Amino acid sequence: MKRFFVVIGIVCMVLSTALAVESFTVYTTLEELAAKQLFDRYEEVTGIRVDWVRLSGGEAEARMEAEKMNPQASIWVGGVGLNHISAKLKGLTTPYFSRAAVNTPEQYKDPEGYWIGLYLGPLAFVTNVDRAKELGIEPPKGWFDILDSKYTNLVRVANPNTSGTAYNLITCMISLFGGNEDLAFLYLKKLDRSIDMYTRSGSAGGKSVAIGEIPVAIGYAHDMVKLKAEGANVIITVPEEGTGFEIASMSLIKNGPDPVNAKKLYDWILTEEAQGIIASWYVIPVSKIAPKHPLSFSMDEIKTVHQDYVWDAENKERLLDRWTREIGAGL
């Protein structure tokens, strides 16, 4: 009997220890492997478990909106800055001024503290060298190259209703055409002839190119550099006319169930160790203390268009409605 009570006591101790482990829920728009690397390291450092849910930018914003009266997560890590600005305008996020944010330049964070930038990612083309050779096409050099009939049904890009990457393409075109939306949508309609499929996430097209399923895709350069570094026989080209870029960001969710742990993670992601992990993803970190990966692009070597991110966020719903009516209605 005594032995029985000893065993019961040990079991109770184990259970109480397990129950004492802190955990909280995070929404993330980082790629799965990147999210696992970042959050696993945080758990190693702090002992706090991160229960992360991977969603595209549009999905994360939609879920937060649906859960507005009863939020299920406390922080949103990653995702195009436009989605974070849109979430702010909808009252889905809450401000936080971390002391660690001092290393992030002012142009890459919200002055009211609602979001902070983590890294930049320019839009680019990725071309499978072998498939392009088979089909007798060249890697596109610019936005107008890819409208040529020789690219018909040979290009893949994401659906802007689910992907911030693809919405960035819309706003990039508007900027490229000097703010003329009609010209931008005329371009997008012509581009539609080149598109074989609109994917759910922005990185999916590049992965299809890497395995030769499709010869060309439009997405963010860092996703493409990663594929090339992993052995894919691809060429990455940045549109010569100028390109748009994302500011992948982070926000605290308004009335999240665990704001204390959310702020701890927020602060840690801005540390030198976490910034080093982020830099390893071939992105362009914005923090002054972040290292530069030798294989990643530099914004100094890329021609960009002017983007008004606040305007882009304020007009997002209207522009997505127009894209759906004029281009995506038959999808």
ZIGIWO-V907724 format. One record per residue. N is the residue number from 1. SS is DSSP state (H for helix, E for strand, L for the rest). PHI is phi as a letter, one per 20 degrees, with the letter a starting at -180 (999 if undefined). D_FIRST is the distance of its C-alpha to the first C-alpha in Angstrom with 2 decimals. Layout:
# ZIGIWO-V907724
N|SS|PHI|D_FIRST / N|SS|PHI|D_FIRST
This chain:
# ZIGIWO-V907724
1|L|999|0.00 / 2|H|f|3.78 / 3|H|f|5.35 / 4|H|f|4.96 / 5|H|f|6.48 / 6|H|f|8.76 / 7|H|f|9.96 / 8|H|g|10.65 / 9|H|f|12.43 / 10|H|f|14.48 / 11|H|g|15.47 / 12|H|f|16.62 / 13|H|f|18.59 / 14|H|f|20.25 / 15|H|f|21.17 / 16|H|f|22.56 / 17|H|f|24.57 / 18|H|f|25.97 / 19|H|f|26.92 / 20|H|f|28.59 / 21|L|f|31.02 / 22|L|f|34.41 / 23|E|b|36.47 / 24|E|b|39.71 / 25|E|e|42.22 / 26|E|c|45.54 / 27|E|e|48.51 / 28|E|c|50.45 / 29|L|d|53.70 / 30|L|f|53.27 / 31|L|f|53.17 / 32|H|g|49.66 / 33|H|f|49.59 / 34|H|f|51.02 / 35|H|f|48.53 / 36|H|f|45.59 / 37|H|f|47.03 / 38|H|f|47.58 / 39|H|f|44.36 / 40|H|f|42.11 / 41|H|f|43.75 / 42|H|f|43.26 / 43|H|f|39.52 / 44|H|f|39.48 / 45|H|f|41.43 / 46|H|d|39.69 / 47|L|n|36.23 / 48|L|e|37.36 / 49|E|e|37.17 / 50|E|d|40.39 / 51|E|e|40.18 / 52|E|e|43.79 / 53|E|c|45.90 / 54|E|e|49.12 / 55|L|c|52.16 / 56|L|f|55.90 / 57|H|g|57.79 / 58|H|f|59.08 / 59|H|f|55.73 / 60|H|f|54.01 / 61|H|f|56.70 / 62|H|f|56.59 / 63|H|f|52.83 / 64|H|f|52.98 / 65|H|f|55.77 / 66|H|f|53.86 / 67|L|e|50.82 / 68|L|g|52.99 / 69|L|e|51.56 / 70|L|b|47.95 / 71|L|g|47.80 / 72|L|d|44.94 / 73|L|c|45.69 / 74|L|d|46.61 / 75|E|b|48.99 / 76|E|c|51.39 / 77|E|d|52.06 / 78|L|n|55.08 / 79|L|o|57.67 / 80|L|g|61.40 / 81|H|g|62.51 / 82|H|f|64.50 / 83|H|f|61.35 / 84|H|f|59.99 / 85|H|f|63.30 / 86|H|f|63.26 / 87|H|f|59.71 / 88|H|f|60.93 / 89|H|f|63.90 / 90|L|e|61.64 / 91|L|m|59.43 / 92|L|e|56.36 / 93|E|c|55.76 / 94|E|c|55.69 / 95|L|f|57.33 / 96|L|b|55.60 / 97|L|d|57.45 / 98|L|f|55.31 / 99|H|f|56.48 / 100|H|f|56.04 / 101|H|f|58.70 / 102|H|f|61.40 / 103|H|e|61.63 / 104|E|d|62.58 / 105|L|g|66.34 / 106|H|g|67.36 / 107|H|f|68.84 / 108|H|d|65.44 / 109|E|b|63.53 / 110|L|f|64.03 / 111|L|f|65.84 / 112|L|e|63.73 / 113|L|n|60.45 / 114|L|f|59.37 / 115|L|b|59.14 / 116|E|c|59.49 / 117|E|f|60.81 / 118|E|d|58.85 / 119|E|b|61.33 / 120|E|d|64.60 / 121|E|b|65.27 / 122|E|e|68.81 / 123|E|f|69.65 / 124|E|b|70.96 / 125|E|d|71.71 / 126|E|c|69.89 / 127|E|c|71.72 / 128|E|f|70.56 / 129|H|g|73.22 / 130|H|f|73.10 / 131|H|f|73.23 / 132|H|f|75.99 / 133|H|f|78.03 / 134|H|g|77.61 / 135|H|e|78.80 / 136|L|m|81.57 / 137|L|d|80.42 / 138|L|d|80.13 / 139|L|g|77.29 / 140|L|f|78.40 / 141|L|d|79.67 / 142|L|b|79.87 / 143|L|f|79.20 / 144|L|e|82.52 / 145|H|g|82.14 / 146|H|f|79.19 / 147|H|e|81.33 / 148|L|g|83.51 / 149|H|g|83.52 / 150|H|f|82.33 / 151|H|e|78.87 / 152|L|g|78.72 / 153|L|l|75.16 / 154|L|d|74.13 / 155|E|c|72.36 / 156|E|c|68.89 / 157|E|b|67.73 / 158|E|e|65.10 / 159|L|e|65.52 / 160|L|f|66.13 / 161|L|f|64.24 / 162|L|c|60.96 / 163|L|c|61.86 / 164|H|f|63.04 / 165|H|g|64.65 / 166|H|f|66.99 / 167|H|f|67.79 / 168|H|f|68.78 / 169|H|f|71.26 / 170|H|f|72.88 / 171|H|f|73.26 / 172|H|f|74.49 / 173|H|f|77.25 / 174|H|f|78.25 / 175|H|f|78.59 / 176|H|f|80.43 / 177|L|e|82.96 / 178|L|m|83.57 / 179|L|n|81.58 / 180|L|e|83.38 / 181|H|f|80.69 / 182|H|f|83.07 / 183|H|f|83.87 / 184|H|f|80.21 / 185|H|f|79.33 / 186|H|f|82.34 / 187|H|f|80.92 / 188|H|f|77.45 / 189|H|f|79.08 / 190|H|f|80.91 / 191|H|f|77.74 / 192|H|g|76.03 / 193|L|f|78.28 / 194|L|e|76.72 / 195|E|e|73.12 / 196|E|e|71.43 / 197|E|a|68.13 / 198|E|d|66.61 / 199|E|e|63.00 / 200|L|f|60.16 / 201|L|d|59.49 / 202|L|f|62.00 / 203|L|e|60.68 / 204|H|f|60.53 / 205|H|f|64.24 / 206|H|f|64.12 / 207|H|f|61.25 / 208|H|f|63.42 / 209|H|f|66.30 / 210|H|g|64.21 / 211|L|e|63.56 / 212|L|n|67.14 / 213|L|f|66.46 / 214|L|b|69.06 / 215|L|f|71.57 / 216|E|c|71.54 / 217|E|b|69.20 / 218|E|d|69.42 / 219|E|a|66.50 / 220|E|e|65.44 / 221|H|g|66.51 / 222|H|f|63.17 / 223|H|f|61.54 / 224|H|f|64.44 / 225|H|f|64.32 / 226|H|f|60.67 / 227|H|f|61.67 / 228|H|f|64.48 / 229|H|f|62.30 / 230|L|e|59.90 / 231|L|o|62.82 / 232|L|f|64.48 / 233|L|e|68.24 / 234|E|c|69.31 / 235|E|d|71.93 / 236|E|d|71.26 / 237|E|c|74.25 / 238|L|e|74.52 / 239|L|g|77.17 / 240|L|f|80.39 / 241|L|f|81.50 / 242|L|p|78.50 / 243|E|c|74.92 / 244|L|e|72.31 / 245|E|b|69.00 / 246|E|e|65.64 / 247|E|d|63.84 / 248|E|f|60.19 / 249|E|c|58.47 / 250|E|b|55.35 / 251|E|b|54.77 / 252|E|e|52.17 / 253|E|e|51.55 / 254|L|f|52.51 / 255|L|m|49.63 / 256|L|f|47.11 / 257|L|f|43.47 / 258|L|b|42.75 / 259|H|f|45.95 / 260|H|f|44.29 / 261|H|f|42.84 / 262|H|f|46.05 / 263|H|f|48.13 / 264|H|f|45.97 / 265|H|f|46.56 / 266|H|g|50.24 / 267|H|f|50.71 / 268|H|f|49.02 / 269|H|f|51.17 / 270|L|e|54.21 / 271|L|f|53.12 / 272|H|f|54.80 / 273|H|f|51.79 / 274|H|f|51.52 / 275|H|f|55.31 / 276|H|f|55.29 / 277|H|f|52.94 / 278|H|f|55.28 / 279|H|f|58.31 / 280|L|f|56.82 / 281|L|e|57.30 / 282|L|m|61.10 / 283|L|e|61.76 / 284|E|d|64.00 / 285|E|f|61.79 / 286|L|e|63.46 / 287|E|f|61.60 / 288|L|f|63.62 / 289|L|e|60.70 / 290|L|e|60.03 / 291|L|f|61.32 / 292|L|d|63.63 / 293|L|f|62.64 / 294|L|f|65.56 / 295|L|e|65.65 / 296|L|f|65.60 / 297|L|f|68.74 / 298|L|d|70.20 / 299|H|f|71.67 / 300|H|f|74.75 / 301|H|d|75.65 / 302|L|c|75.23 / 303|L|e|77.78 / 304|E|d|76.09 / 305|L|e|77.34 / 306|L|f|77.12 / 307|L|c|74.24 / 308|L|e|73.75 / 309|H|f|70.02 / 310|H|f|70.13 / 311|H|f|72.90 / 312|H|g|71.04 / 313|H|f|67.95 / 314|H|f|69.98 / 315|L|d|71.81 / 316|H|f|68.92 / 317|H|f|68.45 / 318|H|f|72.20 / 319|H|f|72.62 / 320|H|f|69.71 / 321|H|f|71.20 / 322|H|f|74.52 / 323|H|f|73.04 / 324|H|f|71.26 / 325|H|f|74.46 / 326|H|e|76.84 / 327|H|c|74.78 / 328|H|e|71.33 / 329|L|f|72.19 / 330|L|e|72.20 / 331|L|f|68.93
